[in-house]
C-alpha cells in the first residue's frame, strides 16, 4: 500500500474528518490547517497562468515527410544536454541527412535563451538547410512560435516520452559523450 500527497490532502479536507481539532492559536477555526482554509486553492489564479506551450503546437505527425525519410537536407532534430547539477546547458541540432551537428550555447536554461541561440547560429545558413526542427516537449521550447517566425522553419514536437522519434539526435548525443560543467566564475 502506498500513501501519496493527494491522499493526505483528501483526508485533511474531508468533511467531518477526525483530523480537525482546535489549536491554541485558533480555537475557533473549523479547519485543521493553520491558514484556516477549508479547501485547497491554486498557487496562482487560473486566468493568470501562462500555458506551457504556445499554440498551435505541431506534432511529429504533422511533418510532411516520413520519419525514416532522409532524402531532403535541412530537417534537424534538436535536444538539450544538461550539465552537472543542472548548472549549464547546451542545445544540439543534428541535420537528419548529413548528420552534421550544431551546438547552441545557452547562457540560461529557458525558452528565451533557446529562442536566441538557434537564431544566432542558423542565420547564416542557406534557406535550403533550414527547413524544420523536431524537438521533444521540454519547457525550453515553450516559445516555439518565435523560433518558427525568426527562422522561417516550423518546429515539430515528438510525442511525450518518445525520444526514439528524434533518433538521429539521441544517437548523436549518446555517441559524443559530451560532459561539461559550469566554468568557475
C-alpha positions in Angstrom: 0.0 0.0 0.0 1.3 3.5 -0.9 0.4 6.8 0.5 0.6 9.9 -1.7 0.4 13.6 -1.0 -3.0 13.6 -2.7 -4.3 11.0 -0.2 -3.2 13.2 2.7 -4.9 16.3 1.2 -8.1 14.4 0.7 -8.1 13.1 4.3 -7.4 16.6 5.7 -10.1 18.3 3.6 -12.8 15.5 4.0 -15.9 16.9 5.8 -16.1 15.7 9.4 -12.5 14.5 9.4 -11.0 13.4 12.8 -8.0 15.5 11.9 -9.9 18.6 12.9 -9.1 19.7 16.4 -8.9 23.2 17.8 -5.4 24.7 18.2 -4.3 27.1 20.9 -3.7 29.8 18.3 -7.1 29.5 16.6 -9.6 27.6 18.8 -12.5 28.9 16.7 -11.1 27.8 13.3 -13.1 25.0 11.7 -10.1 23.9 9.6 -7.2 21.7 10.6 -4.8 24.0 8.7 -3.1 27.0 10.2 -4.4 29.1 7.3 -8.0 28.3 8.3 -9.0 27.4 4.8 -11.4 24.6 4.3 -10.3 23.9 0.8 -7.2 23.9 -1.3 -6.6 26.7 -3.7 -4.3 27.1 -6.7 -0.9 28.8 -6.2 -1.8 31.2 -9.0 -5.1 32.4 -10.4 -6.1 30.2 -13.3 -6.7 33.2 -15.6 -3.2 34.5 -14.9 -1.4 31.2 -15.6 0.7 31.1 -18.7 0.2 27.9 -20.8 3.2 25.7 -21.0 3.4 25.9 -24.8 2.2 28.5 -27.3 -0.5 27.2 -29.7 -0.8 25.9 -32.3 1.7 23.2 -31.5 2.6 21.0 -34.4 3.3 17.3 -33.6 5.7 15.0 -35.4 2.6 13.5 -37.1 2.1 16.9 -39.0 5.6 16.6 -40.6 5.3 16.4 -44.4 7.7 13.5 -44.6 8.0 10.0 -43.2 10.2 9.7 -40.1 12.6 7.3 -42.0 12.9 9.6 -45.0 16.3 11.3 -45.0 16.3 12.4 -48.7 15.9 16.1 -48.2 18.6 18.2 -46.4 17.6 20.9 -43.8 15.5 19.0 -41.4 17.0 19.0 -37.9 16.4 17.1 -34.7 17.1 19.1 -31.5 17.7 18.3 -27.9 19.1 19.8 -24.7 22.1 18.4 -22.9 22.1 19.4 -19.2 25.4 19.9 -17.4 26.5 18.8 -13.9 24.0 19.7 -11.2 21.8 21.3 -13.9 24.1 24.3 -13.8 24.5 24.7 -17.5 23.0 23.5 -20.8 24.0 23.1 -24.5 21.5 22.7 -27.3 22.2 20.3 -30.1 20.7 20.4 -33.6 21.6 17.4 -35.8 20.8 17.6 -39.5 19.0 14.4 -40.5 20.6 13.7 -43.9 24.2 14.6 -43.3 24.2 14.2 -39.5 26.2 17.4 -39.1 25.7 18.8 -35.6 25.3 22.4 -34.5 26.0 23.2 -30.8 23.9 26.0 -29.3 25.5 28.0 -26.5 22.8 28.6 -23.9 23.7 31.1 -21.1 20.5 30.1 -19.3 18.2 27.2 -19.5 14.9 28.9 -20.5 12.8 29.5 -23.6 14.2 32.9 -24.3 17.8 31.7 -24.4 16.7 28.8 -26.7 15.0 31.3 -29.0 18.1 33.4 -29.3 20.6 30.6 -29.8 19.2 29.0 -33.0 18.5 32.4 -34.5 22.2 33.4 -33.9 23.6 30.1 -35.0 21.5 29.3 -38.1 21.0 32.8 -39.5 24.0 32.5 -41.9 22.8 29.1 -43.3 21.2 29.0 -46.8 17.4 28.7 -46.6 17.6 25.1 -48.1 19.4 24.0 -44.9 16.9 25.4 -42.5 13.6 23.6 -43.3 12.3 22.2 -40.0 13.2 21.4 -36.4 11.9 18.5 -34.4 12.2 18.7 -30.6 10.9 17.0 -27.5 8.2 18.6 -25.3 10.6 20.2 -22.8 9.7 23.6 -21.4 12.7 25.2 -23.0 10.8 25.1 -26.3 7.7 26.9 -24.9 8.2 29.9 -27.2 8.5 27.8 -30.4 6.3 30.1 -32.5 9.0 32.8 -32.1 11.6 30.4 -33.4 9.4 29.5 -36.3 8.9 33.2 -37.2 12.6 34.0 -36.8 14.0 31.1 -38.8 11.1 30.6 -41.2 11.1 26.9 -40.3 8.3 25.1 -38.5 9.0 23.4 -35.1 7.5 20.0 -34.7 7.2 18.2 -31.3 7.6 14.5 -30.6 5.0 12.6 -28.6 5.6 12.6 -24.8 8.2 10.1 -23.6 9.1 9.1 -27.2 12.8 10.1 -27.7 13.2 7.5 -30.5 11.2 9.9 -32.7 14.3 12.0 -32.8 16.6 9.1 -33.1 19.3 10.9 -35.1 19.8 13.4 -32.3 19.6 11.0 -29.4 22.1 8.7 -31.1 24.5 11.7 -31.8 24.3 12.9 -28.2 24.9 9.4 -26.9 27.9 8.9 -29.2 29.5 12.2 -28.5 29.8 11.5 -24.7 29.6 15.2 -24.1 30.1 16.0 -20.4 30.6 19.5 -19.1 30.3 21.6 -16.1 29.9 25.3 -15.5 33.1 27.3 -15.7 34.1 28.8 -12.4 33.1 32.5 -12.0 
